[in-house]
Amino acid sequence: MEFDNIFPIKRELIEERVPHGRRFLFLDEVLELDVGKKAVAKLSDFTRAEYDWMEDHFPSFRVDPASILVEALAEVSGIAMLGLSQNRDKIAVLTGLDKWRFRKFALPTNHITLEANMLRIRSRFGRFQTKALSENVAVVAEGVIDLTIIERSQFPSK
């Protein structure tokens, strides 16, 4: 699948590239993409019915789990890497985390922007500097993500 230079890239196209089930894909749209260099996306709206399981994460003080922010940042990093011609029809797998800081709470009603900037790429490995920003441009979380590209045939099917 090719992403056209028409932004935002909607969820239906993202689902073709990121092989997660609907309830585990945490990007609603890609706002910016410079293939192999940078991607910016919008975090899913966790108030939607398909994310009803989020209600059980600190029910009296609803906050987006830090692990979900990391996964969403890995997904946006993967989109930047999978856009490279040698990675088409492959899968990006999270293989490393480094220098992580969680600076503020992300609430399900916040509009969170996710940014991934390529630090380096070698063959099928990529390293990204990532950050999640709230609507007032405050950094919610940031850190380095490592990805490995694998063939879809290596990925177990249902």
DSSP file (Angstrom, degrees, kcal/mol; ACC not computed):
  #  RESIDUE AA STRUCTURE BP1 BP2  ACC     N-H-->O    O-->H-N    N-H-->O    O-->H-N    TCO  KAPPA ALPHA  PHI   PSI    X-CA   Y-CA   Z-CA
    1    1 A M              0   0    0      0, 0.0     2,-0.4     0, 0.0    88,-0.1   0.000 360.0 360.0 360.0 134.3    0.0    0.0    0.0
    2    2 A E        -     0   0    0     86,-0.1     2,-0.6     0, 0.0    81,-0.0  -0.847 360.0-138.7-101.0 135.9    1.2    3.4   -0.9
    3    3 A F        -     0   0    0     -2,-0.4     2,-0.1    80,-0.1     6,-0.0  -0.832  22.2-143.4 -87.2 127.2    0.5    6.5    1.2
    4    4 A D        -     0   0    0     -2,-0.6     2,-0.5     2,-0.2     5,-0.0  -0.404  27.5-104.2 -79.3 166.8   -0.4    9.4   -1.1
    5    5 A N  S    S+     0   0    0     -2,-0.1     2,-0.6     2,-0.0    -1,-0.1  -0.134  86.4 116.4 -84.1  40.1    0.8   12.9   -0.1
    6    6 A I        -     0   0    0     -2,-0.5    -2,-0.2     2,-0.0     0, 0.0  -0.948  63.0-122.9-111.5 114.6   -2.8   13.7    0.9
    7    7 A F  S    S+     0   0    0     -2,-0.6    24,-0.1     2,-0.1     2,-0.1  -0.849  82.3  41.7-114.6 148.3   -3.0   14.4    4.6
    8    8 A P  S    S-     0   0    0      0, 0.0     2,-0.6     0, 0.0    23,-0.2   0.518  75.0-149.3 -76.0 153.0   -4.4   13.5    7.0
    9    9 A I  E     -A   30   0A   0     21,-2.8    21,-2.2    -2,-0.1    -2,-0.1  -0.817  25.0-132.2 -86.8 120.9   -4.0    9.8    6.2
   10   10 A K  E >>  -A   29   0A   0     -2,-0.6     4,-1.6    19,-0.2     3,-0.9  -0.216  18.1-101.9 -79.9 165.5   -7.1    8.2    7.7
   11   11 A R  H 3> S+     0   0    0     17,-0.7     4,-2.7     1,-0.2     5,-0.2   0.801 114.5  64.0 -56.0 -37.8   -7.4    5.1    9.9
   12   12 A E  H 3> S+     0   0    0      1,-0.2     4,-0.8     2,-0.2    -1,-0.2   0.894 107.4  43.0 -58.8 -40.5   -8.6    2.8    7.1
   13   13 A L  H <> S+     0   0    0     -3,-0.9     4,-1.0     2,-0.2     3,-0.4   0.864 111.4  54.6 -72.6 -35.7   -5.3    3.2    5.3
   14   14 A I  H >X S+     0   0    0     -4,-1.6     4,-3.0     1,-0.2     3,-0.8   0.901 102.0  58.8 -63.0 -39.5   -3.3    2.9    8.5
   15   15 A E  H 3< S+     0   0    0     -4,-2.7    -1,-0.2     1,-0.3    -2,-0.2   0.801 100.8  56.4 -60.8 -29.0   -5.0   -0.4    9.1
   16   16 A E  H 3< S+     0   0    0     -4,-0.8    -1,-0.3    -3,-0.4    -2,-0.2   0.823 115.9  36.0 -70.3 -30.6   -3.6   -1.7    5.8
   17   17 A R  H << S+     0   0    0     -4,-1.0    -2,-0.2    -3,-0.8    -1,-0.1   0.862 114.3  54.7 -90.6 -41.2    0.0   -0.9    6.9
   18   18 A V  S  < S-     0   0    0     -4,-3.0     2,-0.6    -5,-0.1    -1,-0.2  -0.867  74.3-151.8-100.5 115.0   -0.1   -1.7   10.6
   19   19 A P        +     0   0    0      0, 0.0     2,-0.1     0, 0.0    -1,-0.1   0.025  50.3 126.3 -82.4  31.7   -1.4   -5.3   11.1
   20   20 A H        -     0   0    0     -2,-0.6     5,-0.1     1,-0.1     2,-0.1  -0.481  67.6-100.1 -84.8 157.0   -3.0   -4.8   14.5
   21   21 A G    >   -     0   0    0     -2,-0.1     3,-2.3     1,-0.1     4,-0.4  -0.395  42.6-102.1 -67.8 155.6   -6.5   -5.7   15.5
   22   22 A R  G >  S+     0   0    0      1,-0.3     3,-0.8     2,-0.2    -1,-0.1   0.821 121.6  51.1 -52.3 -38.4   -8.9   -2.7   15.5
   23   23 A R  G 3  S+     0   0    0      1,-0.2    -1,-0.3     3,-0.0    -2,-0.0   0.564 112.1  47.7 -80.0  -6.3   -8.8   -2.4   19.3
   24   24 A F  G <  S+     0   0    0     -3,-2.3     2,-0.6     2,-0.0    -1,-0.2   0.247  85.0  96.3-118.4  12.4   -5.0   -2.4   19.4
   25   25 A L    <   -     0   0    0     -3,-0.8    47,-0.1    -4,-0.4   -10,-0.0  -0.920  51.9-173.9 -98.6 120.9   -4.3    0.1   16.7
   26   26 A F        +     0   0    0     -2,-0.6    18,-2.2    45,-0.1     2,-0.5   0.160  50.5  91.5-108.1  18.2   -3.8    3.4   18.6
   27   27 A L  E     - B   0  43A   0     16,-0.2    16,-0.2     1,-0.1     3,-0.1  -0.949  43.1-177.4-113.0 131.9   -3.5    5.9   15.7
   28   28 A D  E    S-     0   0A   0     14,-2.7   -17,-0.7    -2,-0.5     2,-0.3   0.811  72.0 -11.8 -91.9 -36.6   -6.5    7.7   14.3
   29   29 A E  E     -AB  10  42A   0     13,-0.9    13,-2.9   -19,-0.2     2,-0.6  -0.981  58.1-121.7-161.7 151.9   -4.7    9.5   11.5
   30   30 A V  E     -AB   9  41A   0    -21,-2.2   -21,-2.8    -2,-0.3    11,-0.3  -0.872  23.4-176.1 -95.9 123.4   -1.2   10.4   10.2
   31   31 A L  E     +     0   0A   0      9,-2.3     2,-0.3    -2,-0.6    10,-0.2   0.755  68.3  11.1 -91.1 -28.4   -0.9   14.1    9.9
   32   32 A E  E     - B   0  40A   0      8,-1.9     8,-2.6   -23,-0.1     2,-0.3  -0.992  60.9-176.9-152.9 142.2    2.6   14.3    8.4
   33   33 A L  E     + B   0  39A   0     -2,-0.3     2,-0.5     6,-0.2     6,-0.2  -0.927  14.9 174.4-149.2 121.3    4.9   11.8    6.7
   34   34 A D  E >>  - B   0  38A   0      4,-3.3     3,-2.7    -2,-0.3     4,-2.5  -0.887  46.5-122.6-119.8  94.4    8.4   12.1    5.4
   35   35 A V  T 34 S+     0   0    0     -2,-0.5    46,-0.1     1,-0.3    45,-0.1  -0.010  88.8   5.5 -49.0 130.5    9.2    8.5    4.6
   36   36 A G  T 34 S+     0   0    0     44,-2.3    -1,-0.3     1,-0.1    45,-0.1   0.424 133.6  53.3  78.1  -1.3   12.2    7.1    6.3
   37   37 A K  T <4 S-     0   0    0     -3,-2.7    81,-3.6     1,-0.3     2,-0.3   0.677 109.1  -4.1-127.3 -50.3   12.7   10.3    8.3
   38   38 A K  E  <  -BC  34 117A   0     -4,-2.5    -4,-3.3    79,-0.2    -1,-0.3  -0.999  43.9-175.4-155.5 146.3    9.6   11.5   10.2
   39   39 A A  E     -BC  33 116A   0     77,-2.1    77,-2.4    -2,-0.3     2,-0.4  -0.992   5.4-167.1-143.3 144.1    6.0   10.8   10.9
   40   40 A V  E     +BC  32 115A   0     -8,-2.6    -9,-2.3    -2,-0.3    -8,-1.9  -0.999  18.1 168.9-130.1 132.6    3.4   12.7   13.0
   41   41 A A  E     -BC  30 114A   0     73,-2.5    73,-3.2    -2,-0.4     2,-0.5  -0.885  33.8-111.9-139.9 168.4    0.1   11.1   14.0
   42   42 A K  E     -BC  29 113A   0    -13,-2.9   -14,-2.7    -2,-0.3   -13,-0.9  -0.899  34.0-121.9-105.0 130.1   -2.9   11.7   16.2
   43   43 A L  E     -B   27   0A   0     69,-2.7   -16,-0.2    -2,-0.5    69,-0.2  -0.398  40.9 -93.1 -66.8 145.2   -3.5    9.3   19.1
   44   44 A S        -     0   0    0    -18,-2.2     2,-1.0     1,-0.1    68,-0.1  -0.137  35.7-107.2 -56.3 153.2   -6.8    7.4   19.0
   45   45 A D    >   -     0   0    0      1,-0.1     3,-1.6    -3,-0.1     6,-0.2  -0.769  31.3-165.0 -83.1 103.0   -9.8    8.9   20.8
   46   46 A F  T 3  S+     0   0    0     -2,-1.0     8,-0.2    62,-0.5    -1,-0.1   0.409  78.0  76.1 -77.4   3.9  -10.0    6.5   23.8
   47   47 A T  T 3  S+     0   0    0     61,-0.3    -1,-0.3     7,-0.0    62,-0.1   0.536  73.1 108.6 -86.8  -6.3  -13.5    7.6   24.7
   48   48 A R  S X  S-     0   0    0     -3,-1.6     3,-1.8     1,-0.1    -4,-0.0  -0.347  83.9-113.1 -70.0 153.4  -14.8    5.5   21.7
   49   49 A A  G >  S+     0   0    0      1,-0.3     3,-1.6     2,-0.1     4,-0.1   0.811 111.7  66.1 -57.5 -35.4  -16.8    2.3   22.5
   50   50 A E  G 3  S+     0   0    0      1,-0.3     3,-0.3     2,-0.1    -1,-0.3   0.695  99.8  53.4 -65.1 -15.9  -14.1    0.0   21.0
   51   51 A Y  G X   +     0   0    0     -3,-1.8     3,-2.2     1,-0.2     4,-0.3  -0.092  66.7 129.7-105.5  33.5  -11.8    1.1   23.8
   52   52 A D  G X   +     0   0    0     -3,-1.6     3,-1.5     1,-0.3     4,-0.2   0.764  62.4  70.4 -59.7 -25.1  -14.2    0.3   26.6
   53   53 A W  G >  S+     0   0    0     -3,-0.3     3,-1.4     1,-0.3    -1,-0.3   0.712  82.6  72.7 -64.8 -20.0  -11.4   -1.7   28.4
   54   54 A M  G X  S+     0   0    0     -3,-2.2     3,-1.8     1,-0.3    -1,-0.3   0.754  79.6  74.1 -66.1 -23.1   -9.7    1.6   29.1
   55   55 A E  G <  S+     0   0    0     -3,-1.5    -1,-0.3    -4,-0.3    -2,-0.2   0.732  90.2  58.9 -62.3 -20.8  -12.4    2.3   31.7
   56   56 A D  G <  S+     0   0    0     -3,-1.4     2,-1.0    -4,-0.2    -1,-0.3   0.474  79.3  95.8 -89.1  -2.6  -10.7   -0.2   34.0
   57   57 A H  S <  S-     0   0    0     -3,-1.8     6,-0.7     1,-0.3     4,-0.1  -0.786 118.9 -28.8 -90.9 102.8   -7.3    1.6   34.0
   58   58 A F  S >  S-     0   0    0     -2,-1.0     3,-1.6     4,-0.2    -1,-0.3   0.984  76.6-163.3  50.4  69.0   -7.5    3.6   37.3
   59   59 A P  T 3  S+     0   0    0      0, 0.0     3,-0.4     0, 0.0    -2,-0.1   0.793  85.3  48.2 -53.4 -33.1  -11.4    3.9   37.1
   60   60 A S  T 3  S+     0   0    0      1,-0.3     2,-0.2     2,-0.0    -2,-0.1   0.648 126.0  28.1 -85.1 -13.5  -11.5    6.7   39.6
   61   61 A F  S <  S-     0   0    0     -3,-1.6    -1,-0.3    -4,-0.1     2,-0.2  -0.661  85.6-152.9-143.7  83.7   -8.7    8.7   37.8
   62   62 A R        +     0   0    0     -3,-0.4     2,-0.3    -2,-0.2    -4,-0.2  -0.398  26.9 159.8 -66.7 123.6   -8.8    7.8   34.1
   63   63 A V        -     0   0    0     -6,-0.7    44,-0.2    -2,-0.2    -2,-0.1  -0.993  45.7-104.9-142.4 143.2   -5.4    8.2   32.6
   64   64 A D        -     0   0    0     42,-3.9    42,-0.4    -2,-0.3     5,-0.0  -0.525  46.4-109.2 -67.7 131.5   -4.0    6.7   29.4
   65   65 A P    >>  -     0   0    0      0, 0.0     4,-1.6     0, 0.0     3,-0.6  -0.355  15.4-132.1 -63.1 139.5   -1.5    3.9   30.2
   66   66 A A  H 3> S+     0   0    0      1,-0.2     4,-2.2     2,-0.2     5,-0.2   0.864 107.9  59.2 -58.8 -36.5    2.1    4.8   29.6
   67   67 A S  H 3> S+     0   0    0      1,-0.2     4,-2.3     2,-0.2    -1,-0.2   0.847 102.9  52.3 -63.5 -32.8    2.5    1.5   27.8
   68   68 A I  H <> S+     0   0    0     -3,-0.6     4,-2.7     2,-0.2    -1,-0.2   0.885 107.1  52.3 -70.4 -38.4   -0.2    2.5   25.3
   69   69 A L  H  X S+     0   0    0     -4,-1.6     4,-2.2     2,-0.2    -2,-0.2   0.914 110.6  48.6 -61.5 -41.8    1.6    5.8   24.6
   70   70 A V  H  X S+     0   0    0     -4,-2.2     4,-2.1     2,-0.2    -2,-0.2   0.935 111.9  48.6 -63.0 -46.2    4.8    3.8   23.9
   71   71 A E  H  X S+     0   0    0     -4,-2.3     4,-2.2     1,-0.2    -2,-0.2   0.915 111.0  50.2 -60.6 -43.5    2.9    1.4   21.6
   72   72 A A  H  X S+     0   0    0     -4,-2.7     4,-2.1     1,-0.2    -1,-0.2   0.888 110.4  49.8 -63.3 -38.7    1.3    4.3   19.7
   73   73 A L  H  X S+     0   0    0     -4,-2.2     4,-1.9     2,-0.2    -1,-0.2   0.849 109.3  52.2 -69.0 -33.1    4.7    5.9   19.3
   74   74 A A  H  X S+     0   0    0     -4,-2.1     4,-2.5     2,-0.2    -2,-0.2   0.891 108.3  52.3 -65.8 -39.1    6.1    2.6   18.0
   75   75 A E  H  X S+     0   0    0     -4,-2.2     4,-1.9     2,-0.2    -2,-0.2   0.924 110.6  45.7 -63.5 -44.6    3.2    2.4   15.5
   76   76 A V  H  X S+     0   0    0     -4,-2.1     4,-1.5     2,-0.2    -1,-0.2   0.871 112.8  51.3 -68.6 -34.2    3.9    5.9   14.1
   77   77 A S  H  X S+     0   0    0     -4,-1.9     4,-1.9     1,-0.2    -2,-0.2   0.912 108.3  53.1 -64.1 -41.9    7.7    5.1   14.0
   78   78 A G  H  X S+     0   0    0     -4,-2.5     4,-3.4     1,-0.2     5,-0.2   0.880 104.0  55.2 -61.0 -39.3    6.8    1.9   12.0
   79   79 A I  H  X S+     0   0    0     -4,-1.9     4,-0.9     1,-0.2    -1,-0.2   0.908 107.5  49.9 -61.9 -40.9    4.8    3.9    9.5
   80   80 A A  H  < S+     0   0    0     -4,-1.5   -44,-2.3     1,-0.2    -1,-0.2   0.894 117.4  40.5 -63.4 -39.0    7.8    6.1    8.8
   81   81 A M  H >< S+     0   0    0     -4,-1.9     3,-1.4     1,-0.2    -2,-0.2   0.866 110.3  55.9 -79.2 -37.6   10.0    3.0    8.3
   82   82 A L  H 3< S+     0   0    0     -4,-3.4    -1,-0.2     1,-0.3    -2,-0.2   0.645  93.3  71.7 -72.4 -13.3    7.5    0.9    6.4
   83   83 A G  T 3< S+     0   0    0     -4,-0.9    -1,-0.3    -5,-0.2    -2,-0.2   0.673  74.5 102.1 -73.8 -16.4    7.1    3.6    3.8
   84   84 A L  S X  S-     0   0    0     -3,-1.4     3,-2.1    -4,-0.2     4,-0.4  -0.449  83.7-122.0 -68.3 141.0   10.6    2.9    2.5
   85   85 A S  G >  S+     0   0    0      1,-0.3     3,-1.1     2,-0.2    -1,-0.1   0.841 110.5  55.2 -56.2 -38.0   10.5    0.8   -0.7
   86   86 A Q  G 3  S+     0   0    0      1,-0.2    -1,-0.3     3,-0.0    -4,-0.1   0.622 109.1  50.0 -71.4 -10.8   12.6   -2.0    0.7
   87   87 A N  G X  S+     0   0    0     -3,-2.1     3,-1.5    -6,-0.2    -1,-0.2   0.340  76.6 131.3-109.4   5.9   10.1   -2.4    3.6
   88   88 A R  T <  S+     0   0    0     -3,-1.1     3,-0.1    -4,-0.4    -5,-0.1  -0.326  78.0  11.5 -61.8 141.3    6.8   -2.5    1.7
   89   89 A D  T 3  S+     0   0    0      1,-0.2    63,-0.6   -88,-0.1    -1,-0.3   0.748 107.5 110.7  61.5  27.8    4.5   -5.4    2.7
   90   90 A K  E <   -D  151   0A   0     -3,-1.5     2,-0.4    61,-0.2    -1,-0.2  -0.612  65.7-115.2-116.6-178.2    6.6   -6.1    5.8
   91   91 A I  E     -D  150   0A   0     59,-2.7    59,-2.8    -2,-0.2     2,-0.5  -0.966  12.4-141.4-125.0 136.8    6.0   -5.6    9.5
   92   92 A A  E     -D  149   0A   0     -2,-0.4     2,-0.4    57,-0.2    57,-0.2  -0.855  20.6-165.8 -95.9 129.1    7.7   -3.4   12.0
   93   93 A V  E     -D  148   0A   0     55,-2.8    55,-2.3    -2,-0.5     2,-0.3  -0.957  23.6-119.0-119.7 131.6    8.3   -4.9   15.4
   94   94 A L  E     +D  147   0A   0     -2,-0.4    53,-0.2    53,-0.2     3,-0.1  -0.527  41.2 161.7 -67.1 124.7    9.2   -3.0   18.5
   95   95 A T  E     +     0   0A   0     51,-2.8     2,-0.3    -2,-0.3    52,-0.2   0.475  54.2  22.5-125.9  -7.4   12.6   -4.4   19.8
   96   96 A G  E     -D  146   0A   0     50,-1.4    50,-2.7     2,-0.0     2,-0.4  -0.977  46.4-164.5-164.3 149.5   14.0   -1.7   22.1
   97   97 A L  E     +D  145   0A   0     -2,-0.3     2,-0.3    48,-0.2    48,-0.2  -0.991  18.6 173.6-132.7 140.3   13.2    1.2   24.4
   98   98 A D  E     +D  144   0A   0     46,-2.0    46,-3.0    -2,-0.4    -2,-0.0  -0.998  55.9   5.5-148.9 145.6   15.8    3.7   25.7
   99   99 A K  E    S-     0   0A   0     -2,-0.3     2,-0.3    44,-0.2    -1,-0.1   0.851  75.5-179.8  55.7  44.8   15.9    7.0   27.7
  100  100 A W  E     +     0   0A   0     43,-0.2     2,-0.4    44,-0.1    43,-0.2  -0.591  10.9 177.4 -85.6 138.4   12.1    7.1   28.5
  101  101 A R  E     -D  142   0A   0     41,-2.4    41,-2.2    -2,-0.3     2,-0.6  -0.999  17.8-158.5-136.2 134.4   10.5    9.9   30.5
  102  102 A F  E     +D  141   0A   0     -2,-0.4    39,-0.3    39,-0.2    38,-0.1  -0.955  19.0 171.5-113.3 111.3    6.9   10.3   31.3
  103  103 A R        +     0   0    0     37,-2.2     2,-0.3    -2,-0.6    38,-0.2   0.765  56.9  10.6 -98.6 -29.9    6.4   14.0   32.1
  104  104 A K  S    S-     0   0    0     36,-1.4     2,-0.3    34,-0.1    -1,-0.2  -0.949  80.1 -94.2-145.0 162.0    2.6   14.5   32.4
  105  105 A F        -     0   0    0     -2,-0.3     2,-0.6    -3,-0.1    36,-0.0  -0.601  29.8-146.3 -76.3 140.6   -0.6   12.5   32.6
  106  106 A A        -     0   0    0    -42,-0.4   -42,-3.9    -2,-0.3   -37,-0.1  -0.957  16.7-155.9-105.3 120.2   -2.4   11.9   29.3
  107  107 A L    >   -     0   0    0     -2,-0.6     3,-2.3   -44,-0.2   -44,-0.2  -0.690  26.6-114.9 -96.3 149.9   -6.1   11.8   29.9
  108  108 A P  T 3  S+     0   0    0      0, 0.0   -62,-0.5     0, 0.0   -61,-0.3   0.751 117.2  53.3 -55.6 -24.0   -8.5   10.0   27.5
  109  109 A T  T 3  S+     0   0    0    -63,-0.1     2,-0.1   -64,-0.1   -64,-0.0   0.551  88.5 102.2 -89.1  -7.3  -10.1   13.4   26.6
  110  110 A N  S <  S-     0   0    0     -3,-2.3     2,-0.8     1,-0.1    -4,-0.0  -0.438  73.9-128.1 -72.6 148.8   -6.7   15.0   25.6
  111  111 A H        -     0   0    0     -2,-0.1     2,-0.5   -66,-0.1    24,-0.3  -0.895  32.6-166.3 -95.2 111.3   -5.8   15.4   22.0
  112  112 A I        -     0   0    0     -2,-0.8   -69,-2.7   -69,-0.2     2,-0.4  -0.869  10.3-156.4-107.3 129.5   -2.3   13.8   21.8
  113  113 A T  E     -CE  42 133A   0     20,-2.8    20,-3.2    -2,-0.5     2,-0.5  -0.875  10.3-151.6-102.3 136.3    0.0   14.3   18.9
  114  114 A L  E     -CE  41 132A   0    -73,-3.2   -73,-2.5    -2,-0.4     2,-0.4  -0.922  11.0-170.3-111.8 129.3    2.7   11.6   18.3
  115  115 A E  E     -CE  40 131A   0     16,-2.8    16,-2.1    -2,-0.5     2,-0.4  -0.964   6.6-176.3-122.7 137.6    6.0   12.4   16.7
  116  116 A A  E     -CE  39 130A   0    -77,-2.4   -77,-2.1    -2,-0.4     2,-0.5  -0.985   3.0-172.9-132.9 122.7    8.7   10.0   15.5
  117  117 A N  E     -CE  38 129A   0     12,-2.7    12,-2.9    -2,-0.4   -79,-0.2  -0.969  27.8-120.3-118.1 125.1   12.0   11.2   14.0
  118  118 A M  E     + E   0 128A   0    -81,-3.6    10,-0.3    -2,-0.5     3,-0.1  -0.424  27.7 178.9 -64.8 127.1   14.5    8.7   12.5
  119  119 A L  E     -     0   0A   0      8,-3.7     2,-0.3     1,-0.4     9,-0.2   0.811  68.2 -21.6 -92.1 -42.7   17.8    8.8   14.2
  120  120 A R  E     - E   0 127A   0      7,-1.4     7,-2.5     2,-0.0    -1,-0.4  -0.981  52.2-154.8-163.4 157.6   19.4    6.0   12.1
  121  121 A I  E     + E   0 126A   0     -2,-0.3     2,-0.4     5,-0.2     5,-0.2  -0.999   9.9 179.2-138.3 135.8   18.5    3.1    9.9
  122  122 A R  E >   - E   0 125A   0      3,-2.8     3,-3.4    -2,-0.4     2,-0.2  -0.956  62.1 -59.5-138.1 117.1   20.6    0.0    9.1
  123  123 A S  T 3  S-     0   0    0     -2,-0.4     0, 0.0     1,-0.3     0, 0.0  -0.254 125.2 -10.7  49.8-107.1   19.3   -2.6    6.8
  124  124 A R  T 3  S+     0   0    0     -2,-0.2    25,-2.8    -3,-0.1     2,-0.4   0.194 119.7  90.0-108.2  16.9   16.2   -3.8    8.6
  125  125 A F  E <   -EF 122 148A   0     -3,-3.4    -3,-2.8    23,-0.2     2,-0.3  -0.919  50.6-177.1-115.0 139.3   16.7   -1.9   11.9
  126  126 A G  E     -EF 121 147A   0     21,-2.3    21,-2.6    -2,-0.4     2,-0.4  -0.982  12.5-158.5-134.9 148.7   15.6    1.6   12.8
  127  127 A R  E     -EF 120 146A   0     -7,-2.5    -8,-3.7    -2,-0.3    -7,-1.4  -0.994  15.7-172.0-127.6 131.7   16.0    3.9   15.7
  128  128 A F  E     -EF 118 145A   0     17,-2.8    17,-2.5    -2,-0.4     2,-0.6  -0.959  24.9-140.0-128.0 139.5   13.6    6.8   16.4
  129  129 A Q  E     -EF 117 144A   0    -12,-2.9   -12,-2.7    -2,-0.4     2,-0.3  -0.882  40.1-175.6 -88.5 123.7   13.5    9.7   18.8
  130  130 A T  E     +EF 116 143A   0     13,-2.9    13,-2.0    -2,-0.6     2,-0.3  -0.858  17.0 176.8-125.7 155.8    9.8    9.9   19.8
  131  131 A K  E     -EF 115 142A   0    -16,-2.1   -16,-2.8    -2,-0.3     2,-0.5  -0.977  21.1-143.2-156.1 149.4    7.5   12.1   21.8
  132  132 A A  E     -EF 114 141A   0      9,-2.9     8,-3.3    -2,-0.3     9,-1.2  -0.946  23.8-165.8-109.7 129.9    3.9   12.5   22.7
  133  133 A L  E     -EF 113 139A   0    -20,-3.2   -20,-2.8    -2,-0.5     6,-0.2  -0.941  12.6-136.1-121.2 136.9    2.6   16.0   23.0
  134  134 A S    >   -     0   0    0      4,-2.6     3,-2.4    -2,-0.4   -22,-0.2  -0.332  42.7 -90.2 -81.0 172.6   -0.7   17.3   24.5
  135  135 A E  T 3  S+     0   0    0      1,-0.3    -1,-0.1   -24,-0.3   -23,-0.1   0.731 128.9  55.8 -60.7 -23.0   -2.8   19.9   22.8
  136  136 A N  T 3  S-     0   0    0      2,-0.1    -1,-0.3     1,-0.0     3,-0.1   0.188 121.3-108.8 -93.4  18.8   -0.9   22.8   24.6
  137  137 A V    <   +     0   0    0     -3,-2.4     2,-0.4     1,-0.2    -2,-0.2   0.692  69.6 148.2  64.3  24.5    2.4   21.3   23.2
  138  138 A A        -     0   0    0     -4,-0.1    -4,-2.6     1,-0.0     2,-0.5  -0.712  54.9-112.7 -83.5 138.7    3.5   20.0   26.5
  139  139 A V  E     + F   0 133A   0     -2,-0.4    -6,-0.2    -6,-0.2     3,-0.1  -0.605  35.7 176.6 -73.8 122.8    5.6   16.9   26.3
  140  140 A V  E     -     0   0A   0     -8,-3.3   -37,-2.2    -2,-0.5   -36,-1.4   0.844  68.7  -6.9 -90.9 -44.9    3.7   14.0   27.9
  141  141 A A  E     +DF 102 132A   0     -9,-1.2    -9,-2.9   -39,-0.3    -1,-0.4  -0.989  64.1 177.4-151.0 151.5    6.2   11.2   27.1
  142  142 A E  E     +DF 101 131A   0    -41,-2.2   -41,-2.4    -2,-0.3     2,-0.3  -0.989  16.5 121.0-156.1 152.1    9.4   10.9   25.2
  143  143 A G  E     - F   0 130A   0    -13,-2.0   -13,-2.9    -2,-0.3     2,-0.4  -0.971  54.0 -73.8 172.1 179.4   12.1    8.3   24.5
  144  144 A V  E     -DF  98 129A   0    -46,-3.0   -46,-2.0    -2,-0.3     2,-0.4  -0.823  37.4-163.0-102.7 135.5   14.0    6.3   21.9
  145  145 A I  E     -DF  97 128A   0    -17,-2.5   -17,-2.8    -2,-0.4     2,-0.4  -0.964   4.0-156.6-120.2 133.7   12.3    3.4   20.1
  146  146 A D  E     -DF  96 127A   0    -50,-2.7   -51,-2.8    -2,-0.4   -50,-1.4  -0.913  13.8-171.8-106.9 137.6   14.1    0.6   18.2
  147  147 A L  E     -DF  94 126A   0    -21,-2.6   -21,-2.3    -2,-0.4     2,-0.4  -0.936  12.1-156.3-126.2 149.9   12.3   -1.3   15.5
  148  148 A T  E     -DF  93 125A   0    -55,-2.3   -55,-2.8    -2,-0.3     2,-0.5  -0.986  16.8-136.4-122.2 137.9   13.1   -4.4   13.4
  149  149 A I  E     -D   92   0A   0    -25,-2.8     2,-0.3    -2,-0.4   -57,-0.2  -0.812  27.0-179.6 -93.9 129.5   11.5   -5.1   10.0
  150  150 A I  E     -D   91   0A   0    -59,-2.8   -59,-2.7    -2,-0.5     2,-0.2  -0.900  32.4-101.3-125.8 158.4   10.4   -8.7    9.5
  151  151 A E  E >>  -D   90   0A   0     -2,-0.3     3,-1.4   -61,-0.2     4,-0.6  -0.492  29.2-124.2 -71.4 144.8    8.8  -10.4    6.5
  152  152 A R  G >4 S+     0   0    0    -63,-0.6     3,-1.2     1,-0.3    -1,-0.1   0.832 111.6  64.6 -58.9 -31.2    5.1  -11.0    6.9
  153  153 A S  G 34 S+     0   0    0      1,-0.3    -1,-0.3     3,-0.0     4,-0.1   0.755  97.4  55.5 -65.6 -23.0    5.8  -14.7    6.3
  154  154 A Q  G <4 S+     0   0    0     -3,-1.4    -1,-0.3     2,-0.1    -2,-0.2   0.656  90.7  89.6 -78.8 -16.7    7.8  -14.8    9.6
  155  155 A F  S << S-     0   0    0     -3,-1.2     2,-0.0    -4,-0.6    -3,-0.0  -0.711  88.0-117.4 -86.5 122.6    4.7  -13.4   11.5
  156  156 A P        -     0   0    0      0, 0.0     2,-0.2     0, 0.0    -2,-0.1  -0.322  28.6-140.9 -60.6 136.8    2.5  -16.2   12.8
  157  157 A S              0   0    0     -4,-0.1    -4,-0.0     1,-0.1     0, 0.0  -0.482 360.0 360.0 -92.2 169.5   -1.0  -16.1   11.3
  158  158 A K              0   0    0     -2,-0.2    -1,-0.1     0, 0.0     0, 0.0   0.500 360.0 360.0 -63.8 360.0   -4.2  -16.8   13.1
